[in-house]
């Protein structure tokens, strides 16, 4: 009679298919990785963070109008130190002579020369990305070689390339540290390459599919790889350890199948908290949240896919090496910390409550900032050093642009005149106040007689020009009533004259032609910056910092002045308006992210632990770590870029909660076997390797990003993430155990787990040693078990066994009576690391 094969569940069938078809998966991954290498070059990166502002904000609308209608030429502030005023004048001529430089502003005022330092305001012939501007910038450097020169400009600045170089270095250093951490926490040295290969494939697949998102932000493009490693490495470690456990009693194939079938639901559950925390970012009004949520969640999913479909095959390939390179546990036990937690269970929780309340108050006063121009990062680029030097000597330059409907020069003149009277305004520029010639402004309206005197042309020619202009504008009444009194703005007339000359309808000769040609060049240069078919642009330079209460109040003043002359379709655009809109968006997103990330995590924990009390206790600890984290900038009186808070808040809640879950899970299991004090000590010893591995990697990754990148946004995210992870680890190891011990009764009373019916045919047995078991066992055998067993067990058994199940000593054996004293003695010996 043939022996029947044991039935397999659906998860085991999936695991069997993946393991047996590993070569097929290797081929698919090879093709996918080749594609990803090619596709990673298709990814478009957005460096302008204001692109992600809500579409209804003034900044987003104004920037869209400005970019569609105007050209903004590249500029630079060039400071040369330790020179005399005469030398400074000579250097101005050198700079002006550089090909591609349109103009150089320099005079003897303190705005341009003081304390033996000269400041030149340079404007280029092209935009900040045009080759002519790049060449001109190189020419300025050559012209000023040998002098102490500092250049603050956006010309030639490639944030994506700079970040890619920096993150490449950070990734190499992080990889070395991560390999060391994995070596310490692994059970075999050969596990490390399996983990690295699995993660490397997941990271490359994520980068290669970013093009599907269209355009991603420079933030997502730069930090995703490291965050993916820090957030998802646990999944590979779980499967690796599962495989090692199963391989103790099974051959390689069976062990891999068993490990994968058990790990898939466990890892999937573990990933939910991280995904939910990141998912909260997608609900931000500020589009950068959706961008990061999309890229990071995709990264987590690719990590899961690689662990489930690639790693089993790698374990099969490396299994012999894994067996041959096993080593003893290198992570120390933390029994002393566990005993401290037990001893202070009535002391630490009250202190923690006080600290958390104080941290919440302090964190609420965190000095958030919304412009990163003046933020100083631990590592400074050449451009940032130049900016700080120039700012220290001559102050900052804060410019805002006013965009209004085209055509009303009188209104523009009135707005500029009012702004010029404000002490907050340094200078203004617009067609209405740009000098033309002989004291006239470009927007001044003149008669034919005035034009003939101004331009040096015959009056009859001027009259004929005015008649042609009136006919072109369908203003026949002006011709009939007398063209001599007809007035036309100088700018409009000069542009009409240029067009007529280009069409060959008007021809001038000699000096007049040369003078007009020079004038037309200036007018064309001004037009692309200040006038389009629909809008006029005015530029206002403020004596205020980009970000201050006074600046925000003056923006309202600007709007009120504009409102006197225009009823709508006007915009004020600049770094200060960016600050205003970003701060308004932050107020909404701050509450939204905090509530949603906590809510999502609570719901997941609620169904994971089937208790109302336990999720609340865990959330309190992690939320406490978040408040403590963001109280640090307040105490240090250092501004924190707001995105650092929003992004790290979600990641810290979603990822660091896993540390609390690990301890809680082990504690929940152990307290069924032993008194709760000993159960907590045992749980800490069992959970510490996982927390140490994941926490160290995330903290190191964050710290490296914080100190090794020059981008203030990325640096803020990194430093907050590294600091927050360390704080979370400290709290889950030195505060959470006490809270769980004190709140144990609350957890039990709020549990809604379904009670299993009492099986009178089952009896509880507790045994330790080497024994033969045959029959149905449900309970704890150095882990949860519910199975038919027939074989030898060497360890500890504390379970309900069906009557008729045989448990016989296979060697000298000790049965512990099922009473508290005996179980306490056994638990004490376990926590002290004795052999059982």
C-alpha positions in Angstrom: 0.0 0.0 0.0 1.4 3.3 -1.1 2.1 6.0 1.6 0.0 9.1 1.0 1.8 12.3 0.5 1.0 15.0 3.1 -1.4 17.6 1.8 0.1 21.0 1.0 -1.6 24.4 1.4 -1.7 27.1 -1.2 1.3 29.0 0.2 3.4 25.8 0.1 2.4 25.2 -3.5 3.5 28.8 -4.4 6.8 28.3 -2.5 7.4 25.0 -4.3 6.9 26.5 -7.7 9.3 29.4 -6.9 12.0 27.1 -5.6 11.7 24.5 -8.3 11.5 27.1 -11.1 14.4 29.2 -9.7 16.4 29.0 -13.0 13.4 30.5 -14.8 13.3 33.3 -12.2 17.1 33.8 -12.6 16.6 34.3 -16.3 13.6 36.7 -15.8 15.6 38.8 -13.3 18.6 38.9 -15.6 16.5 40.3 -18.4 14.7 42.7 -16.1 17.9 44.0 -14.6 19.4 44.6 -18.1 16.3 46.5 -19.0 16.5 48.5 -15.8 20.1 49.5 -16.4 19.0 50.9 -19.8 15.7 52.4 -18.5 17.3 54.2 -15.6 18.6 56.7 -18.2 15.1 57.5 -19.2 14.1 59.0 -15.8 13.4 62.7 -15.8 14.3 64.5 -12.6 12.6 67.7 -11.4 14.9 70.0 -9.4 12.4 72.8 -8.8 10.5 72.0 -5.6 7.8 74.6 -6.3 6.7 72.4 -9.2 4.9 70.3 -6.6 2.9 73.1 -5.1 -0.9 72.8 -5.4 -2.1 74.1 -8.8 -4.3 76.8 -7.1 -1.4 78.5 -5.3 -0.2 81.9 -6.5 3.4 80.7 -6.8 2.5 77.7 -9.0 0.2 79.8 -11.2 2.6 82.7 -11.3 5.6 80.6 -12.2 3.6 78.9 -15.0 2.6 82.3 -16.4 6.2 83.7 -16.0 7.9 80.7 -17.6 5.4 80.6 -20.5 5.6 84.4 -21.3 9.0 85.7 -20.2 12.7 84.9 -20.5 14.8 85.1 -17.4 18.5 85.7 -18.2 21.2 84.2 -16.1 22.8 86.3 -13.4 25.6 86.1 -11.0 26.9 88.0 -8.0 30.6 88.1 -8.1 32.6 89.2 -5.1 36.4 89.9 -5.2 38.0 90.5 -1.8 41.2 92.3 -0.8 41.3 94.8 -3.6 41.3 98.6 -3.8 38.5 100.6 -5.4 40.7 101.5 -8.4 41.5 97.8 -9.0 37.8 97.0 -8.6 37.0 99.4 -11.4 39.6 97.8 -13.7 38.1 94.3 -12.9 34.7 95.6 -13.9 36.0 96.3 -17.4 37.6 92.9 -17.5 34.3 91.2 -16.6 32.3 93.4 -19.1 34.7 92.4 -21.9 34.0 88.7 -21.4 32.0 87.3 -24.4 28.5 86.4 -23.2 28.3 89.1 -20.5 25.4 91.5 -21.2 26.0 94.0 -18.4 27.9 94.5 -15.2 26.6 96.7 -12.4 29.3 98.3 -10.1 29.6 101.7 -8.4 31.2 103.3 -5.4 28.1 102.7 -3.1 28.3 100.3 -0.2 26.0 98.0 -2.2 29.0 97.3 -4.4 32.2 98.2 -2.6 33.1 98.1 1.1 35.8 96.7 3.4 38.2 96.2 0.4 35.6 93.9 -1.3 33.9 94.6 -4.6 30.5 93.1 -5.6 29.6 92.9 -9.3 26.0 92.2 -10.4 26.5 90.4 -13.8 23.8 89.6 -16.3 24.5 87.1 -19.1 23.3 87.0 -22.7 21.5 83.7 -22.2 19.5 81.9 -19.5 21.1 79.9 -16.7 21.3 76.8 -18.8 22.4 78.3 -22.1 25.8 77.5 -23.3 26.7 81.2 -23.9 26.1 81.8 -20.1 28.2 78.7 -19.2 31.0 79.9 -21.4 30.8 83.4 -20.0 31.0 82.1 -16.4 34.2 80.3 -17.3 35.5 83.4 -18.9 34.8 85.4 -15.7 36.7 82.9 -13.7 39.6 83.1 -16.1 39.5 86.9 -16.0 39.6 87.0 -12.2 42.1 84.2 -11.7 44.7 85.2 -9.1 42.1 87.1 -7.0 40.0 86.1 -4.0 36.9 85.4 -6.0 33.4 84.2 -4.9 30.7 83.6 -7.4 27.0 83.0 -6.4 25.0 82.0 -9.4 22.5 79.4 -10.7 24.4 79.3 -14.0 26.0 75.9 -14.5 24.4 74.4 -11.3 23.2 70.8 -12.0 21.6 69.7 -8.7 20.8 66.2 -10.1 24.4 65.5 -11.2 25.8 66.9 -7.9 23.4 64.9 -5.8 24.1 61.7 -7.9 27.8 62.1 -7.2 27.3 62.7 -3.5 24.8 59.9 -3.1 27.1 57.5 -4.9 29.8 58.2 -2.3 27.3 57.9 0.5 26.0 54.6 -0.9 29.5 53.1 -1.0 30.2 54.1 2.6 26.8 52.9 3.7 27.3 49.6 1.9 30.6 48.9 3.8 28.9 49.7 7.1 25.9 47.6 6.2 28.0 44.6 5.3 29.7 44.9 8.7 26.4 45.0 10.5 25.0 42.1 8.5 28.1 40.1 9.2 27.6 40.7 12.9 24.0 39.8 12.9 24.1 36.9 10.4 24.4 33.3 11.3 26.7 32.5 8.4 29.1 34.7 6.5 27.7 33.4 3.2 24.3 34.9 4.1 25.7 38.4 3.4 26.2 38.1 -0.3 22.7 36.6 -0.6 21.3 39.6 1.2 23.3 42.1 -0.9 22.4 40.5 -4.2 18.7 40.4 -3.3 18.7 44.0 -2.3 20.8 45.1 -5.2 18.3 43.6 -7.6 15.4 45.2 -5.9 17.1 48.6 -5.9 18.0 48.4 -9.6 14.5 47.3 -10.6 13.0 50.3 -8.7 15.4 52.7 -10.4 14.8 51.2 -13.8 11.0 51.6 -13.5 11.0 55.2 -12.2 10.5 56.4 -15.7 6.9 55.0 -15.5 6.2 57.9 -13.0 7.0 60.4 -15.7 9.1 62.9 -13.8 10.3 62.3 -10.2 11.7 64.9 -7.8 15.4 65.2 -7.0 14.5 64.1 -3.4 13.1 60.8 -4.5 15.8 60.3 -7.1 18.6 60.7 -4.5 17.5 59.1 -1.3 15.3 56.2 -2.4 18.1 53.6 -2.8 19.5 54.1 0.7 16.0 54.4 2.3 14.9 51.2 0.4 17.9 49.4 1.8 17.3 50.6 5.4 13.5 50.0 5.3 13.4 46.6 3.5 16.6 44.7 4.5 14.6 43.1 7.3 12.5 41.2 4.8 15.5 39.4 3.5 16.9 38.8 7.0 13.6 37.2 8.1 13.6 34.7 5.2 17.3 34.0 5.7 16.8 33.1 9.3 13.7 31.1 8.5 15.8 29.1 6.1 18.5 28.5 8.7 15.9 27.2 11.2 14.3 24.9 8.7 17.6 23.6 7.4 18.4 22.2 10.8 16.0 19.3 10.2 15.3 19.4 6.4 17.3 19.2 3.3 18.0 22.3 1.3 15.0 22.2 -1.0 12.5 21.3 1.6 13.9 23.9 4.0 13.7 26.6 1.4 10.1 25.7 0.5 9.1 25.6 4.2 10.9 28.8 5.0 9.4 30.7 2.1 5.8 29.4 2.7 6.1 30.7 6.3 7.9 33.9 5.6 5.6 35.2 2.9 2.7 36.0 5.3 5.1 37.1 8.0 7.1 39.5 5.8 3.9 40.8 4.1 2.4 41.7 7.4 5.7 43.3 8.5 5.7 45.5 5.4 2.2 46.8 5.9 3.2 49.3 8.7 6.0 50.7 6.5 3.8 51.0 3.5 1.0 52.6 5.5 3.3 55.2 6.9 4.6 56.0 3.4 1.1 55.9 2.1 0.2 58.8 4.3 2.6 61.0 2.3 0.4 60.5 -0.8 -2.4 62.5 0.9 -0.3 65.7 1.2 -1.5 68.8 -0.6 2.1 69.4 -1.5 2.8 67.1 -4.5 6.2 66.1 -3.2 4.4 63.7 -0.9 2.8 61.8 -3.7 6.0 61.7 -5.5 7.9 60.2 -2.6 5.1 57.9 -1.6 4.9 56.5 -5.2 8.7 55.9 -5.5 9.3 54.5 -2.0 6.2 52.2 -1.9 7.3 50.9 -5.3 10.7 50.3 -3.8 9.2 48.4 -0.9 7.1 46.3 -3.3 10.2 45.4 -5.4 12.0 44.5 -2.3 9.2 42.1 -1.4 9.2 40.7 -4.9 12.9 40.1 -4.8 12.8 38.4 -1.4 9.9 36.1 -2.5 11.1 35.2 -6.0 14.8 35.7 -6.3 16.2 35.1 -2.8 15.0 31.4 -2.5 17.0 30.5 -5.6 20.0 32.3 -4.2 19.7 30.4 -0.9 19.7 27.2 -2.9 22.8 28.2 -4.8 24.6 29.4 -1.7 23.3 26.7 0.7 26.6 24.8 0.9 28.6 27.9 1.6 26.1 29.0 4.2 26.5 25.6 6.0 30.2 25.8 5.7 30.6 29.4 7.0 28.3 29.3 10.1 29.6 31.2 13.0 28.6 31.8 16.6 26.2 34.6 17.5 28.2 37.9 17.6 25.4 40.0 19.0 25.6 40.2 22.8 22.6 39.4 25.0 21.0 42.3 26.8 19.8 40.6 29.9 21.2 43.4 32.1 19.1 45.9 30.2 16.1 43.6 30.6 16.6 43.4 34.3 16.9 47.2 34.5 13.6 47.5 32.6 11.9 45.2 35.0 13.2 47.0 38.1 12.2 50.4 36.8 8.8 49.5 35.4 7.0 51.7 38.0 9.5 54.6 37.6 10.2 55.1 33.9 6.6 55.3 32.6 5.7 58.4 34.7 9.0 60.1 33.7 8.3 59.2 30.1 4.9 60.8 30.2 6.4 64.0 31.5 9.1 64.0 28.9 6.7 63.3 26.1 4.3 66.1 27.1 7.3 68.5 27.3 8.7 67.3 24.0 5.3 67.8 22.4 5.1 71.4 23.5 8.7 72.1 22.5 8.4 70.3 19.1 5.3 72.4 18.4 7.6 75.5 18.5 10.1 73.9 16.1 11.6 76.7 14.0 10.5 75.5 10.6 11.8 77.2 7.5 10.5 77.1 4.0 13.4 78.5 2.0 16.7 76.6 2.0 18.8 79.4 0.4 20.3 80.4 3.7 20.5 77.0 5.4 24.0 75.8 6.2 24.7 72.1 5.8 27.6 70.3 7.5 29.2 69.9 4.0 29.3 73.0 1.8 29.6 73.2 -1.9 31.7 75.9 -3.6 28.6 77.8 -4.6 27.2 77.6 -1.0 30.4 78.9 0.4 30.4 81.8 -2.0 26.7 82.6 -1.2 27.5 82.7 2.6 30.6 84.9 2.0 28.7 87.4 -0.1 25.7 87.4 2.2 28.0 88.1 5.2 29.6 91.0 3.4 26.8 92.6 1.3 23.7 90.9 2.6 21.2 88.8 0.7 19.4 89.7 -2.5 15.6 89.2 -2.4 13.8 89.7 -5.6 10.1 89.3 -6.4 8.4 89.6 -9.8 5.0 91.3 -10.3 3.0 90.1 -13.3 0.1 92.1 -14.5 -2.0 92.2 -17.7 -0.3 94.0 -20.6 -1.1 97.5 -21.8 -1.7 99.8 -18.9 1.6 101.7 -18.6 0.1 104.3 -16.3 -1.0 101.7 -13.8 2.5 100.1 -14.0 4.1 103.4 -13.4 1.9 104.2 -10.4 2.7 100.8 -8.9 6.4 101.2 -9.3 6.2 104.8 -7.9 4.4 103.6 -4.8 6.8 100.7 -4.2 9.8 103.0 -4.6 8.4 105.0 -1.7 8.4 102.0 0.6 11.4 101.6 2.9 11.3 97.8 2.4 12.1 98.3 -1.3 15.7 98.7 -2.5 14.9 99.2 -6.2 12.3 98.4 -8.9 12.4 97.8 -12.6 9.8 97.7 -15.3 9.1 99.2 -18.7 7.4 102.1 -17.0 10.6 103.2 -15.2 13.4 102.1 -17.7 15.3 105.1 -19.1 15.0 105.6 -22.8 16.9 108.8 -23.7 17.0 112.4 -22.7 15.1 111.8 -19.5 12.2 109.9 -21.1 11.1 106.5 -19.8 10.2 103.7 -22.2 6.5 103.9 -21.2 6.2 107.7 -21.6 3.8 108.8 -24.3 5.2 111.4 -26.7 3.9 113.4 -29.7 5.4 113.3 -33.2 7.3 116.5 -32.5 8.8 115.1 -29.3 9.8 111.9 -31.1 11.5 113.8 -34.0 13.5 115.8 -31.4 14.3 112.8 -29.4 15.3 110.5 -32.2 16.8 113.2 -34.5 14.5 112.5 -37.4 12.6 114.9 -39.6 9.2 116.0 -38.3 7.5 114.9 -41.5 9.0 111.5 -41.1 7.8 111.4 -37.5 4.3 112.5 -38.6 4.2 109.8 -41.3 5.3 107.2 -38.8 2.5 108.2 -36.4 -0.1 108.1 -39.2 1.1 104.6 -40.1 0.9 103.5 -36.4 -2.6 105.0 -36.0 -3.8 103.1 -39.1 -2.1 99.9 -37.9 -4.0 100.3 -34.6 -7.3 101.1 -36.3 -7.3 104.6 -34.6 -8.4 106.6 -37.6 -10.0 109.3 -35.4 -6.6 110.4 -34.3 -5.5 111.0 -37.9 -8.6 113.0 -38.7 -8.5 115.1 -35.6 -4.9 116.0 -36.1 -1.9 113.8 -35.8 0.2 116.5 -34.1 -1.5 115.9 -30.7 -1.5 112.1 -31.0 0.6 110.5 -28.2 2.1 107.0 -28.4 4.3 105.3 -25.7 7.9 105.4 -26.7 8.3 101.6 -26.4 5.3 100.9 -28.6 6.5 103.4 -31.2 10.0 102.1 -31.3 8.9 98.5 -31.6 6.5 99.6 -34.5 9.4 101.4 -36.1 11.6 98.4 -35.8 9.0 96.2 -37.4 8.4 98.6 -40.3 12.2 98.9 -40.9 12.5 95.2 -40.9 9.7 94.9 -43.5 11.4 97.6 -45.7 8.7 100.1 -45.3 11.0 102.7 -43.6 14.6 103.2 -44.3 17.0 105.4 -42.3 20.7 106.1 -42.9 23.8 107.2 -41.1 24.1 107.8 -37.4 20.3 107.7 -36.9 20.2 104.1 -38.1 23.1 103.1 -35.9 21.6 104.8 -32.9 18.3 103.1 -33.5 19.9 99.7 -34.0 21.6 100.0 -30.6 18.3 101.1 -29.1 16.4 98.2 -30.7 18.9 95.7 -29.2 18.2 97.1 -25.8 14.4 97.1 -26.4 14.4 93.5 -27.6 16.5 92.4 -24.5 14.0 94.2 -22.3 11.0 92.9 -24.1 11.7 89.2 -23.5 12.1 89.9 -19.8 9.4 92.5 -19.2 6.7 92.2 -21.8 4.8 89.4 -23.6 1.7 89.3 -25.7 -0.5 89.1 -22.6 1.5 90.2 -19.6 3.9 92.8 -18.2 6.5 91.9 -15.6 8.0 94.3 -13.0 10.9 93.3 -10.8 11.2 94.5 -7.2 14.3 94.1 -5.0 13.5 94.1 -1.3 15.6 95.1 1.7 14.0 92.2 3.5 15.1 88.5 4.1 13.4 85.9 2.0 11.7 84.5 5.1 10.5 86.6 8.0 7.2 87.9 9.4 8.0 91.4 8.1 8.5 89.9 4.6 5.2 88.1 4.7 3.4 91.2 5.8 5.0 93.3 3.0 3.8 90.8 0.4 0.3 91.6 1.6 1.2 95.3 1.1 2.4 94.6 -2.5 -0.9 92.9 -3.2 -2.9 95.8 -1.8 -1.0 98.3 -4.0 -1.6 96.1 -7.1 -5.2 95.8 -6.2 -5.7 99.6 -6.5 -5.1 99.3 -10.3 -6.0 95.7 -11.3 -8.9 93.6 -10.3 -7.5 90.2 -11.1 -5.1 88.0 -13.1 -2.1 89.4 -11.3 0.7 87.4 -9.6 3.6 88.1 -7.2 6.3 85.5 -7.7 9.6 84.9 -5.9 11.3 83.0 -3.1 9.4 84.9 -0.5 6.0 84.0 -2.1 7.3 80.4 -2.3 7.8 80.6 1.4 4.3 81.9 2.0 2.6 79.2 -0.1 4.8 76.4 1.3 4.1 77.5 4.9 0.3 77.6 4.2 0.5 74.1 2.6 2.6 72.8 5.6 -0.1 73.8 8.1 -2.6 71.5 6.4 -0.1 68.7 5.6 1.4 68.6 9.1 -1.8 67.6 10.8 -2.8 65.3 7.9 0.4 63.3 7.9 0.5 63.0 11.7 -3.1 61.8 11.9 -3.1 59.5 8.8 0.2 57.8 9.5 -0.8 57.0 13.1 -4.3 55.9 12.1 -3.1 53.6 9.4 -0.5 52.0 11.7 -3.1 51.6 14.5 -5.5 49.8 12.2 -2.9 47.4 11.1 -1.7 46.7 14.7 -5.3 46.4 15.8 -5.9 43.4 13.6 -2.3 42.1 14.1 -2.5 41.8 17.9 -6.3 41.7 18.2 -6.1 44.1 21.1 -7.1 47.8 21.4 -4.7 48.6 24.2 -1.5 47.3 22.7 -1.5 49.4 19.5 -2.2 52.5 21.6 0.8 51.8 23.9 3.1 51.2 20.9 1.9 54.4 19.1 2.5 56.5 22.2 6.1 55.4 22.3 6.8 56.0 18.7 4.9 59.3 18.6 6.9 60.2 21.7 10.1 59.5 19.8 8.9 61.8 17.0 8.2 64.7 19.3 11.5 64.2 21.1 13.2 64.1 17.7 11.7 67.4 16.5 12.2 69.2 19.8 16.0 69.0 19.2 16.0 71.8 16.5 14.0 74.0 18.9 16.5 73.5 21.7 19.4 74.1 19.4 17.6 77.1 17.9 18.4 75.9 14.4 15.9 76.2 11.6 14.5 72.9 10.2 13.4 72.7 6.6 9.8 71.7 6.8 10.0 68.7 4.4 12.4 67.1 6.9 9.6 67.0 9.3 6.8 65.8 7.0 8.8 63.0 5.4 10.6 61.8 8.4 7.4 61.9 10.5 5.7 59.4 8.1 8.8 57.2 7.7 9.6 57.2 11.5 6.0 56.2 12.3 5.8 53.5 9.6 9.3 52.0 9.9 10.3 52.5 13.6 7.0 51.0 14.8 8.4 47.7 13.6 10.9 47.7 16.5 8.1 48.0 19.0 6.2 45.3 17.2 9.1 42.9 17.4 9.4 43.3 21.1 5.7 43.1 21.7 5.3 40.0 19.6 8.1 38.1 21.4 6.7 39.3 24.8 3.2 38.2 23.9 4.6 34.7 23.1 6.9 34.4 26.1 4.4 35.5 28.7 2.3 32.4 28.0 5.3 30.3 29.1 6.7 32.3 32.1 6.0 35.2 34.4 5.8 38.5 32.6 9.0 39.9 34.1 11.1 36.9 32.8 9.1 37.0 29.6 10.1 40.6 29.0 13.8 39.8 29.5 13.6 36.9 27.1 11.7 39.0 24.6 14.4 41.7 24.6 17.1 39.1 24.1 15.3 37.6 21.2 14.3 41.0 19.6 17.6 42.8 20.0 19.4 41.3 17.0 16.6 42.4 14.6 16.3 45.8 16.1 20.1 46.2 16.1 20.3 45.3 12.4 17.5 47.3 11.1 18.0 50.3 13.4 21.7 50.5 12.8 21.3 50.5 9.1 18.5 53.1 9.1 20.4 55.3 11.6 23.7 55.1 9.7 22.0 55.8 6.4 20.3 58.9 7.7 23.4 60.2 9.5 25.5 59.7 6.3 23.0 61.6 4.2 22.8 64.3 6.8 26.5 65.1 6.9 27.7 64.2 3.4 25.3 66.0 1.1 25.4 69.7 0.3 21.7 69.8 -0.6 19.9 71.4 2.4 16.6 69.5 1.7 18.2 66.1 1.6 20.5 66.9 4.5 17.5 67.8 6.7 15.7 64.6 5.8 18.8 62.5 6.6 19.8 64.1 9.9 16.2 63.9 11.2 15.8 60.3 10.1 19.1 59.2 11.7 18.4 61.0 14.9 14.8 59.8 15.0 15.8 56.2 14.5 18.3 56.3 17.4 15.7 57.9 19.7 13.2 55.2 18.7 15.6 52.4 19.4 16.4 53.9 22.8 12.7 54.2 23.7 11.7 50.7 22.5 14.5 49.1 24.5 14.4 51.3 27.6 10.9 52.6 27.9 8.5 50.4 26.0 9.2 47.2 28.1 8.2 49.1 31.3 5.0 50.4 29.6 4.1 46.9 28.4 4.7 45.4 31.9 2.6 48.1 33.7 0.0 48.0 31.0 -0.2 44.2 30.6 -3.6 44.1 32.3 -4.9 46.8 30.0 -3.7 44.8 26.9 -5.4 41.6 28.2 -8.6 43.3 29.0 -8.9 45.0 25.7 -8.1 41.9 23.7 -10.8 40.8 21.3 -9.2 37.6 20.1 -11.6 34.7 19.5 -11.4 32.2 22.3 -10.9 28.7 21.2 -13.3 26.1 22.6 -12.0 24.0 25.5 -10.9 20.6 24.3 -11.2 18.3 27.3 -9.2 15.7 25.4 -6.2 18.0 25.7 -3.9 18.4 28.7 -1.1 20.8 29.3 2.4 19.4 29.4 5.7 21.1 30.3 8.9 19.3 29.7 12.6 20.0 29.0 15.4 17.9 27.6 15.8 15.3 24.9 12.5 13.5 24.3 10.6 11.4 21.7 7.2 12.8 20.8 4.4 11.1 18.9 1.0 12.7 18.5 -0.8 16.0 18.3 1.0 19.0 19.9 -0.2 22.6 20.0 1.9 25.2 21.9 5.5 26.3 22.4 8.5 24.4 21.5 11.1 27.2 21.4 8.4 28.7 19.2 4.8 28.2 18.3 3.8 24.8 17.0 0.5 23.2 16.1 1.2 19.9 14.3 1.3 16.1 14.3 4.8 15.2 15.5 6.6 12.0 15.2 10.3 12.2 16.1 12.8 13.4 18.6 12.7 16.8 20.3 15.7 18.3 22.1 14.5 21.5 23.8 11.7 22.8 25.9 8.0 21.9 25.4 5.1 23.8 27.0 2.0 22.9 25.1 -1.4 21.3 25.0 -1.2 17.7 23.9 -4.0 15.4 22.8 -4.6 12.5 25.1 -2.8 9.5 23.7 0.2 11.6 22.6 3.4 9.9 23.7 6.2 11.9 25.3 9.1 9.6 26.4 12.6 10.5 27.5 15.1 9.9 24.8 17.9 10.8 27.3 18.0 11.9 30.9 15.0 14.1 31.0 13.4 16.6 33.4 9.7 17.2 33.6 8.9 20.5 35.3 5.7 20.5 37.4 3.2 23.0 36.0 3.4 25.5 38.8 4.6 29.1 39.0 7.7 28.4 41.1 9.1 25.7 38.7 8.3 27.7 35.6 9.9 30.8 37.1 13.1 28.8 37.8 13.1 27.5 34.3 12.5 31.0 32.9 15.3 32.5 35.0 17.8 29.9 33.7 16.7 30.7 30.1 17.2 34.5 30.5 20.6 34.0 32.0 21.6 32.0 28.9 22.0 28.6 30.4 21.7 25.5 28.3 18.3 23.9 28.6 
